[in-house]
Amino acid sequence: MRTMKLIGVREFRDRVSHYLACGEVLGVQNHGRLVGVFIPLRAPDNDKVEQAAERLAAVMRQAVKETGMSEDEIAGLFDLSKGSV
């Protein structure tokens, strides 16, 4: 498994053009705490992006139906800031 490169917010801000060009997935940290993930898109195919969004919406509707949870509750399961997985 490949690890994600971690950089600070200031470095990301100062070198954003470089990181956009290199296409590397980055973890962005502020004072050592992960605050974001940068995932560059390479010439996205708008039809594929739209299809993926539609599939995600369908999965979310099914999850809400099957679990009785709200969309916000399901999204909260992916909130890494809560500290437990």
Residue pairs with C-beta under 8 A, 6 or more apart in sequence:
4 25
4 26
4 27
4 37
5 24
5 25
5 26
5 27
6 26
6 27
6 28
6 29
6 34
7 26
7 27
7 28
7 29
8 28
8 29
8 30
9 28
9 29
9 30
9 35
12 19
12 26
12 28
12 38
19 26
19 38
19 40
20 40
23 40
23 42
24 40
25 37
25 38
25 39
25 40
26 37
26 38
27 34
27 36
27 37
27 38
28 34
28 35
28 36
28 37
28 38
29 35
34 80
60 71
60 74
63 69
63 74
64 70
64 71
64 74
67 74
76 82
